[in-house]
Amino acid sequence: MQNKPIHAPLKGFTIDDNCLQVAGKPLSQITKIVSSTPFYCYDRQLLNHRVNQLKQALPEPIKLHYAIKANPMPAVVDHMATLVDGLDVASIKELHTALNSGMNSSNISFAGPGKTDQELAAAIAASITINVESMGELKRIEKVGQQLKLKPNIAFRVNPNYELKTSGMKMSGGPKQFGIDAEQLPAILNQLNTGQVNLQGFHIFSGSQNLKVEALIEAHNKTFALAAELAAVSPNPLMKLNIGGGFGIPYFPGEADLDLSPVCQNLSQLIVQYHSSSLNNCELIIELGRYLVGEAGIYVSEVIDIKQSRGQTFLVTNGGLHHHLANSGNFGQVIRKNYPVYLGNKMSEANYEPVQIVGPLCTPLDILGDKVMLPKADIGDLVVITQSGAYGPTASPSEFLSHPPVKEILL
């Protein structure tokens, strides 16, 4: 037995009477509100705090957009739409969610390879800016626009010849399905028929989930320089430049919060250097998803069985990778590490024991916590995974082995 856990300290939530509190309510009470486990719970005050914190740090005139793919729960999107300057969507369903939020269509963009003609038509009809991923897509956009007798709003998504180093997912550099190679764009811009499309600008997205200040600064430096080069050969003045996102959040022991100060100071210097001259005072956009919502959510499941197997204690819960694929290690595609995990109804217990936390699925990959230190558990205890506000239900195989879907609530 040990007297302290090995997971990261609790962030953003409080403890009262041995129970985790979310939005001022004990977890036991929230379980009654939702009516059953498993579920995700998001705290709107934590969303408010993160957006306000970031807006205070970002230099003028940068606008903040929310990438809906991180958490497309309609209630979350509706709330975020009141806090941010714009939304980015990656599917027709997200497009409808964005429009339903009340966000002005001029502040909505649509990214992603493989957009169907139906999706393109919806975006064009709604006057949403389409981030063009290929020459083939551009031709289809022009064709659909002609059919609708509407002039599509477009921005070219650029695949630069650099990547965001140390990022969780690299979205640029080398051959990519995302965007048009930077070296191809001058010829494309030279031939662009501006009578058929409204060129808004460029979307330069290098990578995601980055906690390294130096890597973000280097990527921003290169992004502004590349944008200036492309603006010089654009057939019309640049109206919008989306510099992407990439800001990460800490998930695992040893990881620290991203230090915003030097990143934002560097952005200020880049704005002075480029904005009023080569970038023509265009609208500057930073697009973030995980960074805005990731730390505002928890995933809660219930212990339904406790078993011993050859010296190991297994806590078997009614939730698993079909709801929270990222926490389980993405079907073994990444080296699995534990997200912060707690027994939400035993937050102040003194003695801990090592346990394996597994879900109900018939696969050894269904792991919520590997050799984690938790208080001695009982049937009915609530297992809480924090840092779960991003890439949860809709980024997980909800129909895997036909188990029931997970519930969500915003408080």
Secondary structure as GFF3:
##gff-version 3
##sequence-region A 1 411
A	DSSP	beta_strand	14	16	.	.	.	ID=ss1
A	DSSP	beta_strand	19	22	.	.	.	ID=ss2
A	DSSP	beta_strand	25	26	.	.	.	ID=ss3
A	DSSP	alpha_helix	27	34	.	.	.	ID=ss4
A	DSSP	beta_strand	39	42	.	.	.	ID=ss5
A	DSSP	alpha_helix	44	57	.	.	.	ID=ss6
A	DSSP	beta_strand	63	67	.	.	.	ID=ss7
A	DSSP	three_ten_helix	68	70	.	.	.	ID=ss8
A	DSSP	alpha_helix	74	81	.	.	.	ID=ss9
A	DSSP	beta_strand	86	89	.	.	.	ID=ss10
A	DSSP	alpha_helix	92	100	.	.	.	ID=ss11
A	DSSP	three_ten_helix	105	107	.	.	.	ID=ss12
A	DSSP	beta_strand	108	110	.	.	.	ID=ss13
A	DSSP	alpha_helix	117	125	.	.	.	ID=ss14
A	DSSP	beta_strand	129	132	.	.	.	ID=ss15
A	DSSP	alpha_helix	135	148	.	.	.	ID=ss16
A	DSSP	beta_strand	153	159	.	.	.	ID=ss17
A	DSSP	beta_strand	169	170	.	.	.	ID=ss18
A	DSSP	beta_strand	180	181	.	.	.	ID=ss19
A	DSSP	three_ten_helix	182	184	.	.	.	ID=ss20
A	DSSP	alpha_helix	185	191	.	.	.	ID=ss21
A	DSSP	beta_strand	198	204	.	.	.	ID=ss22
A	DSSP	beta_strand	207	208	.	.	.	ID=ss23
A	DSSP	alpha_helix	213	232	.	.	.	ID=ss24
A	DSSP	beta_strand	240	242	.	.	.	ID=ss25
A	DSSP	alpha_helix	260	270	.	.	.	ID=ss26
A	DSSP	pi_helix	271	275	.	.	.	ID=ss27
A	DSSP	beta_strand	283	288	.	.	.	ID=ss28
A	DSSP	alpha_helix	290	293	.	.	.	ID=ss29
A	DSSP	three_ten_helix	294	296	.	.	.	ID=ss30
A	DSSP	beta_strand	297	309	.	.	.	ID=ss31
A	DSSP	beta_strand	312	317	.	.	.	ID=ss32
A	DSSP	alpha_helix	325	328	.	.	.	ID=ss33
A	DSSP	beta_strand	341	343	.	.	.	ID=ss34
A	DSSP	beta_strand	352	358	.	.	.	ID=ss35
A	DSSP	beta_strand	367	375	.	.	.	ID=ss36
A	DSSP	beta_strand	382	385	.	.	.	ID=ss37
A	DSSP	three_ten_helix	393	395	.	.	.	ID=ss38
A	DSSP	three_ten_helix	400	402	.	.	.	ID=ss39
A	DSSP	beta_strand	407	410	.	.	.	ID=ss40
###
